Amino acid sequence: MIDSSYRIGASDIHIDPRKDTILIRFRVDGVLERYREIPAVMLPELVARVK
């Protein structure tokens, strides 16, 4: 995720937990673009990786 955001020149990574999914978006040129949506059960693993 971090490598992908770097390659496309994203300035921010937004991780938005929702009821059943986690929406991951990158800010590119001031616009939030959807990167990927993953199951909400993966949130603890995602947080551990980002830390």
Secondary structure, 3 states (H helix, E strand, C coil): CHHHHHHCCCCEEEEEECCCEEEEEEEECCEEEEEEEEEHHHHHHHHHHHC
